[in-house]
Amino acid sequence: MNRVVVGAHYGLKDWLAQRVTAVVMALYTLIFAIGALSMGGLSYENWHGLFAGGFMRFATFLFFASLMYHAWVGVRDIYMDYIKPTSVRLVLHAVTLLLLIGYLGWAAQVLWRL
């Protein structure tokens, strides 16, 4: 008997990606909270000092990259489940993907402009 498995583990990669990106965002939130609470005051100099180091910039960029991928998987799944016309779904996928890439680029620009 030739058994053809179609679609096995289709959602495993996306499920795992959602969990990994959620963990990255949760860890960053803790790191950011510790940094913000320990900086002493809410002045521009203190905020600039928090993000002046390469670690915090990289961690923040990793947070935003995780956020964008997390959002992409979630919104893409919503589109696949609820938007039935293929052409409309394709346009929504393209617009959403371009926006998320643009937001990530904007975040990088803000982070490295400091």
N, CA, C and O atoms as a GROMACS GRO file, in nm:
protein
  456
    1MET      N    1   0.084  -0.118   0.000
    1MET     CA    2   0.000   0.000   0.000
    1MET      C    3   0.089   0.124   0.000
    1MET      O    4   0.174   0.140   0.087
    2ASN      N    5   0.067   0.211  -0.098
    2ASN     CA    6   0.140   0.338  -0.104
    2ASN      C    7   0.056   0.445  -0.038
    2ASN      O    8  -0.047   0.488  -0.091
    3ARG      N    9   0.101   0.486   0.076
    3ARG     CA   10   0.028   0.589   0.149
    3ARG      C   11   0.096   0.722   0.123
    3ARG      O   12   0.214   0.740   0.153
    4VAL      N   13   0.022   0.815   0.068
    4VAL     CA   14   0.074   0.948   0.040
    4VAL      C   15   0.025   1.041   0.150
    4VAL      O   16  -0.095   1.060   0.170
    5VAL      N   17   0.121   1.097   0.221
    5VAL     CA   18   0.086   1.190   0.328
    5VAL      C   19   0.091   1.330   0.272
    5VAL      O   20   0.195   1.376   0.223
    6VAL      N   21  -0.021   1.397   0.278
    6VAL     CA   22  -0.030   1.533   0.226
    6VAL      C   23  -0.064   1.626   0.343
    6VAL      O   24  -0.159   1.601   0.417
    7GLY      N   25   0.014   1.731   0.358
    7GLY     CA   26  -0.016   1.831   0.459
    7GLY      C   27   0.026   1.793   0.599
    7GLY      O   28  -0.014   1.859   0.695
    8ALA      N   29   0.105   1.688   0.615
    8ALA     CA   30   0.149   1.648   0.748
    8ALA      C   31   0.237   1.757   0.806
    8ALA      O   32   0.327   1.808   0.739
    9HIS      N   33   0.213   1.790   0.929
    9HIS     CA   34   0.289   1.893   1.002
    9HIS      C   35   0.283   2.029   0.933
    9HIS      O   36   0.376   2.108   0.946
   10TYR      N   37   0.177   2.056   0.863
   10TYR     CA   38   0.164   2.182   0.790
   10TYR      C   39   0.176   2.301   0.884
   10TYR      O   40   0.245   2.398   0.852
   11GLY      N   41   0.111   2.295   0.998
   11GLY     CA   42   0.109   2.409   1.088
   11GLY      C   43   0.214   2.406   1.196
   11GLY      O   44   0.221   2.499   1.277
   12LEU      N   45   0.295   2.302   1.202
   12LEU     CA   46   0.395   2.291   1.309
   12LEU      C   47   0.496   2.404   1.305
   12LEU      O   48   0.529   2.461   1.409
   13LYS      N   49   0.545   2.438   1.187
   13LYS     CA   50   0.644   2.545   1.174
   13LYS      C   51   0.585   2.679   1.221
   13LYS      O   52   0.650   2.754   1.293
   14ASP      N   53   0.462   2.706   1.181
   14ASP     CA   54   0.398   2.831   1.222
   14ASP      C   55   0.368   2.833   1.371
   14ASP      O   56   0.385   2.935   1.438
   15TRP      N   57   0.324   2.720   1.423
   15TRP     CA   58   0.296   2.711   1.567
   15TRP      C   59   0.424   2.735   1.645
   15TRP      O   60   0.424   2.809   1.743
   16LEU      N   61   0.532   2.672   1.603
   16LEU     CA   62   0.660   2.688   1.670
   16LEU      C   63   0.712   2.831   1.657
   16LEU      O   64   0.764   2.888   1.754
   17ALA      N   65   0.698   2.890   1.540
   17ALA     CA   66   0.741   3.029   1.518
   17ALA      C   67   0.665   3.124   1.610
   17ALA      O   68   0.724   3.217   1.666
   18GLN      N   69   0.534   3.103   1.626
   18GLN     CA   70   0.455   3.187   1.716
   18GLN      C   71   0.507   3.177   1.858
   18GLN      O   72   0.517   3.278   1.928
   19ARG      N   73   0.541   3.057   1.902
   19ARG     CA   74   0.589   3.037   2.040
   19ARG      C   75   0.727   3.098   2.060
   19ARG      O   76   0.752   3.164   2.161
   20VAL      N   77   0.816   3.076   1.964
   20VAL     CA   78   0.952   3.129   1.976
   20VAL      C   79   0.950   3.282   1.975
   20VAL      O   80   1.016   3.345   2.058
   21THR      N   81   0.876   3.341   1.884
   21THR     CA   82   0.870   3.487   1.879
   21THR      C   83   0.804   3.544   2.004
   21THR      O   84   0.843   3.651   2.051
   22ALA      N   85   0.706   3.474   2.059
   22ALA     CA   86   0.643   3.519   2.184
   22ALA      C   87   0.742   3.516   2.299
   22ALA      O   88   0.743   3.606   2.383
   23VAL      N   89   0.825   3.413   2.306
   23VAL     CA   90   0.927   3.403   2.411
   23VAL      C   91   1.030   3.516   2.396
   23VAL      O   92   1.068   3.578   2.495
   24VAL      N   93   1.073   3.541   2.273
   24VAL     CA   94   1.169   3.650   2.249
   24VAL      C   95   1.110   3.783   2.295
   24VAL      O   96   1.178   3.862   2.360
   25MET      N   97   0.983   3.808   2.261
   25MET     CA   98   0.920   3.934   2.300
   25MET      C   99   0.902   3.944   2.451
   25MET      O  100   0.919   4.052   2.508
   26ALA      N  101   0.869   3.834   2.516
   26ALA     CA  102   0.854   3.834   2.662
   26ALA      C  103   0.988   3.859   2.731
   26ALA      O  104   0.994   3.937   2.826
   27LEU      N  105   1.094   3.795   2.683
   27LEU     CA  106   1.227   3.818   2.741
   27LEU      C  107   1.271   3.963   2.721
   27LEU      O  108   1.326   4.025   2.813
   28TYR      N  109   1.248   4.017   2.603
   28TYR     CA  110   1.283   4.157   2.579
   28TYR      C  111   1.205   4.249   2.672
   28TYR      O  112   1.260   4.347   2.723
   29THR      N  113   1.079   4.220   2.692
   29THR     CA  114   0.997   4.304   2.780
   29THR      C  115   1.057   4.307   2.921
   29THR      O  116   1.062   4.413   2.984
   30LEU      N  117   1.103   4.193   2.969
   30LEU     CA  118   1.168   4.189   3.100
   30LEU      C  119   1.298   4.269   3.100
   30LEU      O  120   1.323   4.347   3.192
   31ILE      N  121   1.381   4.251   2.999
   31ILE     CA  122   1.508   4.325   2.989
   31ILE      C  123   1.481   4.474   2.981
   31ILE      O  124   1.547   4.553   3.048
   32PHE      N  125   1.385   4.513   2.899
   32PHE     CA  126   1.352   4.655   2.884
   32PHE      C  127   1.299   4.712   3.015
   32PHE      O  128   1.335   4.823   3.053
   33ALA      N  129   1.213   4.638   3.083
   33ALA     CA  130   1.158   4.687   3.211
   33ALA      C  131   1.268   4.706   3.314
   33ALA      O  132   1.270   4.807   3.385
   34ILE      N  133   1.359   4.612   3.322
   34ILE     CA  134   1.471   4.625   3.416
   34ILE      C  135   1.556   4.747   3.380
   34ILE      O  136   1.594   4.824   3.468
   35GLY      N  137   1.586   4.763   3.253
   35GLY     CA  138   1.665   4.878   3.208
   35GLY      C  139   1.596   5.010   3.234
   35GLY      O  140   1.658   5.106   3.280
   36ALA      N  141   1.466   5.016   3.205
   36ALA     CA  142   1.391   5.140   3.224
   36ALA      C  143   1.376   5.175   3.371
   36ALA      O  144   1.384   5.292   3.409
   37LEU      N  145   1.355   5.074   3.455
   37LEU     CA  146   1.338   5.100   3.598
   37LEU      C  147   1.470   5.136   3.666
   37LEU      O  148   1.470   5.201   3.771
   38SER      N  149   1.581   5.093   3.609
   38SER     CA  150   1.709   5.119   3.673
   38SER      C  151   1.782   5.241   3.617
   38SER      O  152   1.893   5.270   3.660
   39MET      N  153   1.723   5.312   3.523
   39MET     CA  154   1.795   5.424   3.463
   39MET      C  155   1.789   5.553   3.545
   39MET      O  156   1.864   5.646   3.516
   40GLY      N  157   1.704   5.560   3.645
   40GLY     CA  158   1.709   5.673   3.737
   40GLY      C  159   1.611   5.786   3.711
   40GLY      O  160   1.569   5.851   3.806
   41GLY      N  161   1.574   5.810   3.592
   41GLY     CA  162   1.480   5.918   3.562
   41GLY      C  163   1.437   5.911   3.417
   41GLY      O  164   1.491   5.833   3.338
   42LEU      N  165   1.339   5.992   3.383
   42LEU     CA  166   1.284   5.987   3.248
   42LEU      C  167   1.334   6.104   3.164
   42LEU      O  168   1.255   6.174   3.101
   43SER      N  169   1.464   6.125   3.163
   43SER     CA  170   1.522   6.232   3.081
   43SER      C  171   1.568   6.176   2.947
   43SER      O  172   1.586   6.055   2.931
   44TYR      N  173   1.588   6.264   2.852
   44TYR     CA  174   1.636   6.224   2.721
   44TYR      C  175   1.772   6.156   2.733
   44TYR      O  176   1.797   6.055   2.667
   45GLU      N  177   1.859   6.212   2.816
   45GLU     CA  178   1.993   6.157   2.833
   45GLU      C  179   1.989   6.013   2.884
   45GLU      O  180   2.065   5.928   2.837
   46ASN      N  181   1.899   5.985   2.980
   46ASN     CA  182   1.888   5.849   3.032
   46ASN      C  183   1.835   5.752   2.927
   46ASN      O  184   1.886   5.640   2.914
   47TRP      N  185   1.733   5.794   2.851
   47TRP     CA  186   1.681   5.708   2.745
   47TRP      C  187   1.787   5.685   2.638
   47TRP      O  188   1.805   5.574   2.590
   48HIS      N  189   1.857   5.793   2.602
   48HIS     CA  190   1.962   5.780   2.502
   48HIS      C  191   2.072   5.686   2.552
   48HIS      O  192   2.124   5.605   2.477
   49GLY      N  193   2.105   5.698   2.679
   49GLY     CA  194   2.206   5.611   2.738
   49GLY      C  195   2.163   5.464   2.739
   49GLY      O  196   2.245   5.375   2.718
   50LEU      N  197   2.035   5.440   2.762
   50LEU     CA  198   1.984   5.303   2.762
   50LEU      C  199   2.003   5.237   2.626
   50LEU      O  200   2.038   5.119   2.618
   51PHE      N  201   1.981   5.313   2.520
   51PHE     CA  202   1.989   5.258   2.385
   51PHE      C  203   2.122   5.285   2.316
   51PHE      O  204   2.139   5.248   2.200
   52ALA      N  205   2.215   5.348   2.385
   52ALA     CA  206   2.344   5.381   2.324
   52ALA      C  207   2.429   5.256   2.302
   52ALA      O  208   2.506   5.250   2.206
   53GLY      N  209   2.414   5.158   2.388
   53GLY     CA  210   2.492   5.035   2.373
   53GLY      C  211   2.440   4.947   2.261
   53GLY      O  212   2.320   4.948   2.230
   54GLY      N  213   2.529   4.871   2.203
   54GLY     CA  214   2.490   4.783   2.093
   54GLY      C  215   2.394   4.672   2.134
   54GLY      O  216   2.310   4.630   2.055
   55PHE      N  217   2.406   4.624   2.259
   55PHE     CA  218   2.319   4.515   2.303
   55PHE      C  219   2.172   4.556   2.301
   55PHE      O  220   2.088   4.483   2.249
   56MET      N  221   2.142   4.673   2.358
   56MET     CA  222   2.001   4.714   2.367
   56MET      C  223   1.943   4.744   2.230
   56MET      O  224   1.826   4.716   2.205
   57ARG      N  225   2.023   4.801   2.142
   57ARG     CA  226   1.975   4.825   2.005
   57ARG      C  227   1.945   4.692   1.935
   57ARG      O  228   1.841   4.676   1.872
   58PHE      N  229   2.039   4.596   1.948
   58PHE     CA  230   2.019   4.467   1.885
   58PHE      C  231   1.898   4.397   1.945
   58PHE      O  232   1.816   4.341   1.872
   59ALA      N  233   1.886   4.399   2.078
   59ALA     CA  234   1.772   4.334   2.145
   59ALA      C  235   1.641   4.398   2.101
   59ALA      O  236   1.542   4.328   2.079
   60THR      N  237   1.640   4.529   2.087
   60THR     CA  238   1.519   4.599   2.043
   60THR      C  239   1.485   4.564   1.899
   60THR      O  240   1.369   4.543   1.866
   61PHE      N  241   1.587   4.558   1.814
   61PHE     CA  242   1.562   4.518   1.675
   61PHE      C  243   1.511   4.376   1.668
   61PHE      O  244   1.419   4.346   1.591
   62LEU      N  245   1.569   4.286   1.748
   62LEU     CA  246   1.522   4.148   1.752
   62LEU      C  247   1.378   4.141   1.800
   62LEU      O  248   1.299   4.061   1.749
   63PHE      N  249   1.342   4.226   1.897
   63PHE     CA  250   1.203   4.233   1.943
   63PHE      C  251   1.112   4.272   1.827
   63PHE      O  252   1.010   4.207   1.804
   64PHE      N  253   1.149   4.377   1.754
   64PHE     CA  254   1.063   4.423   1.644
   64PHE      C  255   1.057   4.321   1.531
   64PHE      O  256   0.952   4.303   1.470
   65ALA      N  257   1.168   4.254   1.502
   65ALA     CA  258   1.166   4.150   1.399
   65ALA      C  259   1.074   4.036   1.443
   65ALA      O  260   0.998   3.983   1.362
   66SER      N  261   1.081   3.998   1.570
   66SER     CA  262   0.993   3.893   1.622
   66SER      C  263   0.848   3.937   1.618
   66SER      O  264   0.760   3.859   1.582
   67LEU      N  265   0.823   4.062   1.654
   67LEU     CA  266   0.687   4.116   1.650
   67LEU      C  267   0.630   4.112   1.509
   67LEU      O  268   0.515   4.073   1.489
   68MET      N  269   0.710   4.152   1.411
   68MET     CA  270   0.662   4.155   1.273
   68MET      C  271   0.634   4.013   1.222
   68MET      O  272   0.534   3.991   1.154
   69TYR      N  273   0.723   3.918   1.253
   69TYR     CA  274   0.700   3.781   1.208
   69TYR      C  275   0.579   3.720   1.279
   69TYR      O  276   0.499   3.649   1.218
   70HIS      N  277   0.567   3.748   1.409
   70HIS     CA  278   0.454   3.700   1.488
   70HIS      C  279   0.323   3.754   1.428
   70HIS      O  280   0.225   3.681   1.411
   71ALA      N  281   0.324   3.883   1.397
   71ALA     CA  282   0.205   3.945   1.337
   71ALA      C  283   0.176   3.886   1.199
   71ALA      O  284   0.061   3.861   1.165
   72TRP      N  285   0.281   3.863   1.119
   72TRP     CA  286   0.263   3.808   0.986
   72TRP      C  287   0.194   3.671   0.991
   72TRP      O  288   0.098   3.646   0.918
   73VAL      N  289   0.244   3.583   1.077
   73VAL     CA  290   0.185   3.448   1.086
   73VAL      C  291   0.039   3.457   1.131
   73VAL      O  292  -0.047   3.390   1.074
   74GLY      N  293   0.012   3.539   1.231
   74GLY     CA  294  -0.124   3.551   1.282
   74GLY      C  295  -0.221   3.609   1.180
   74GLY      O  296  -0.329   3.555   1.158
   75VAL      N  297  -0.182   3.721   1.118
   75VAL     CA  298  -0.270   3.787   1.022
   75VAL      C  299  -0.286   3.701   0.896
   75VAL      O  300  -0.395   3.693   0.839
   76ARG      N  301  -0.177   3.638   0.853
   76ARG     CA  302  -0.185   3.550   0.736
   76ARG      C  303  -0.284   3.436   0.760
   76ARG      O  304  -0.362   3.402   0.671
   77ASP      N  305  -0.280   3.379   0.878
   77ASP     CA  306  -0.374   3.271   0.910
   77ASP      C  307  -0.518   3.320   0.913
   77ASP      O  308  -0.609   3.250   0.870
   78ILE      N  309  -0.538   3.440   0.964
   78ILE     CA  310  -0.673   3.498   0.965
   78ILE      C  311  -0.721   3.517   0.821
   78ILE      O  312  -0.834   3.483   0.788
   79TYR      N  313  -0.634   3.572   0.736
   79TYR     CA  314  -0.672   3.590   0.595
   79TYR      C  315  -0.705   3.456   0.530
   79TYR      O  316  -0.804   3.445   0.458
   80MET      N  317  -0.623   3.354   0.555
   80MET     CA  318  -0.647   3.224   0.493
   80MET      C  319  -0.778   3.161   0.541
   80MET      O  320  -0.845   3.092   0.465
   81ASP      N  321  -0.813   3.186   0.667
   81ASP     CA  322  -0.935   3.126   0.721
   81ASP      C  323  -1.062   3.200   0.680
   81ASP      O  324  -1.166   3.137   0.660
   82TYR      N  325  -1.055   3.333   0.667
   82TYR     CA  326  -1.178   3.410   0.653
   82TYR      C  327  -1.194   3.484   0.521
   82TYR      O  328  -1.304   3.528   0.489
   83ILE      N  329  -1.088   3.500   0.443
   83ILE     CA  330  -1.099   3.569   0.314
   83ILE      C  331  -1.097   3.462   0.205
   83ILE      O  332  -0.993   3.404   0.175
   84LYS      N  333  -1.212   3.438   0.147
   84LYS     CA  334  -1.224   3.326   0.051
   84LYS      C  335  -1.178   3.360  -0.091
   84LYS      O  336  -1.113   3.275  -0.153
   85PRO      N  337  -1.208   3.478  -0.146
   85PRO     CA  338  -1.160   3.505  -0.283
   85PRO      C  339  -1.007   3.512  -0.286
   85PRO      O  340  -0.946   3.591  -0.213
   86THR      N  341  -0.947   3.431  -0.369
   86THR     CA  342  -0.801   3.421  -0.374
   86THR      C  343  -0.736   3.553  -0.411
   86THR      O  344  -0.633   3.588  -0.353
   87SER      N  345  -0.793   3.628  -0.504
   87SER     CA  346  -0.732   3.754  -0.547
   87SER      C  347  -0.731   3.856  -0.433
   87SER      O  348  -0.632   3.927  -0.414
   88VAL      N  349  -0.839   3.864  -0.358
   88VAL     CA  350  -0.846   3.957  -0.244
   88VAL      C  351  -0.746   3.915  -0.138
   88VAL      O  352  -0.676   3.999  -0.080
   89ARG      N  353  -0.739   3.787  -0.112
   89ARG     CA  354  -0.645   3.736  -0.011
   89ARG      C  355  -0.501   3.764  -0.053
   89ARG      O  356  -0.419   3.801   0.031
   90LEU      N  357  -0.470   3.748  -0.179
   90LEU     CA  358  -0.335   3.774  -0.229
   90LEU      C  359  -0.298   3.922  -0.213
   90LEU      O  360  -0.187   3.955  -0.171
   91VAL      N  361  -0.391   4.009  -0.246
   91VAL     CA  362  -0.365   4.153  -0.229
   91VAL      C  363  -0.345   4.187  -0.081
   91VAL      O  364  -0.254   4.262  -0.047
   92LEU      N  365  -0.428   4.133   0.005
   92LEU     CA  366  -0.412   4.158   0.149
   92LEU      C  367  -0.280   4.103   0.201
   92LEU      O  368  -0.214   4.168   0.283
   93HIS      N  369  -0.240   3.985   0.155
   93HIS     CA  370  -0.111   3.929   0.194
   93HIS      C  371   0.002   4.022   0.153
   93HIS      O  372   0.091   4.053   0.232
   94ALA      N  373  -0.001   4.068   0.029
   94ALA     CA  374   0.106   4.154  -0.023
   94ALA      C  375   0.112   4.286   0.052
   94ALA      O  376   0.220   4.331   0.091
   95VAL      N  377  -0.003   4.349   0.073
   95VAL     CA  378  -0.006   4.478   0.143
   95VAL      C  379   0.043   4.462   0.287
   95VAL      O  380   0.122   4.542   0.335
   96THR      N  381  -0.004   4.358   0.354
   96THR     CA  382   0.037   4.334   0.493
   96THR      C  383   0.186   4.307   0.501
   96THR      O  384   0.254   4.362   0.588
   97LEU      N  385   0.238   4.224   0.413
   97LEU     CA  386   0.380   4.191   0.414
   97LEU      C  387   0.465   4.315   0.388
   97LEU      O  388   0.565   4.337   0.456
   98LEU      N  389   0.426   4.396   0.291
   98LEU     CA  390   0.500   4.519   0.262
   98LEU      C  391   0.496   4.616   0.379
   98LEU      O  392   0.597   4.678   0.411
   99LEU      N  393   0.381   4.629   0.443
   99LEU     CA  394   0.371   4.716   0.561
   99LEU      C  395   0.460   4.668   0.674
   99LEU      O  396   0.531   4.748   0.736
  100LEU      N  397   0.458   4.538   0.702
  100LEU     CA  398   0.539   4.485   0.812
  100LEU      C  399   0.688   4.501   0.783
  100LEU      O  400   0.765   4.532   0.874
  101ILE      N  401   0.730   4.480   0.660
  101ILE     CA  402   0.870   4.501   0.624
  101ILE      C  403   0.905   4.649   0.637
  101ILE      O  404   1.013   4.684   0.685
  102GLY      N  405   0.815   4.735   0.595
  102GLY     CA  406   0.837   4.879   0.609
  102GLY      C  407   0.848   4.921   0.755
  102GLY      O  408   0.933   5.003   0.791
  103TYR      N  409   0.762   4.866   0.840
  103TYR     CA  410   0.769   4.898   0.983
  103TYR      C  411   0.901   4.852   1.043
  103TYR      O  412   0.959   4.922   1.126
  104LEU      N  413   0.948   4.736   1.002
  104LEU     CA  414   1.076   4.686   1.053
  104LEU      C  415   1.191   4.775   1.007
  104LEU      O  416   1.283   4.804   1.084
  105GLY      N  417   1.187   4.818   0.883
  105GLY     CA  418   1.288   4.912   0.834
  105GLY      C  419   1.285   5.044   0.908
  105GLY      O  420   1.390   5.101   0.938
  106TRP      N  421   1.166   5.092   0.938
  106TRP     CA  422   1.149   5.216   1.013
  106TRP      C  423   1.207   5.200   1.153
  106TRP      O  424   1.275   5.290   1.203
  107ALA      N  425   1.180   5.088   1.217
  107ALA     CA  426   1.235   5.062   1.351
  107ALA      C  427   1.388   5.062   1.346
  107ALA      O  428   1.452   5.118   1.434
  108ALA      N  429   1.446   4.998   1.245
  108ALA     CA  430   1.592   4.996   1.233
  108ALA      C  431   1.646   5.137   1.214
  108ALA      O  432   1.749   5.173   1.271
  109GLN      N  433   1.578   5.216   1.133
  109GLN     CA  434   1.622   5.353   1.110
  109GLN      C  435   1.618   5.434   1.239
  109GLN      O  436   1.712   5.508   1.267
  110VAL      N  437   1.515   5.421   1.316
  110VAL     CA  438   1.504   5.493   1.444
  110VAL      C  439   1.612   5.446   1.540
  110VAL      O  440   1.675   5.528   1.607
  111LEU      N  441   1.634   5.316   1.549
  111LEU     CA  442   1.731   5.262   1.644
  111LEU      C  443   1.874   5.306   1.612
  111LEU      O  444   1.950   5.337   1.703
  112TRP      N  445   1.910   5.307   1.485
  112TRP     CA  446   2.049   5.338   1.451
  112TRP      C  447   2.070   5.484   1.418
  112TRP      O  448   2.180   5.523   1.379
  113ARG      N  449   1.966   5.566   1.434
  113ARG     CA  450   1.980   5.709   1.417
  113ARG      C  451   2.017   5.775   1.549
  113ARG      O  452   2.058   5.891   1.551
  114LEU      N  453   2.003   5.703   1.660
  114LEU     CA  454   2.031   5.761   1.792
  114LEU      C  455   2.171   5.816   1.803
  114LEU      O  456   2.209   5.867   1.908
   0.00000   0.00000   0.00000
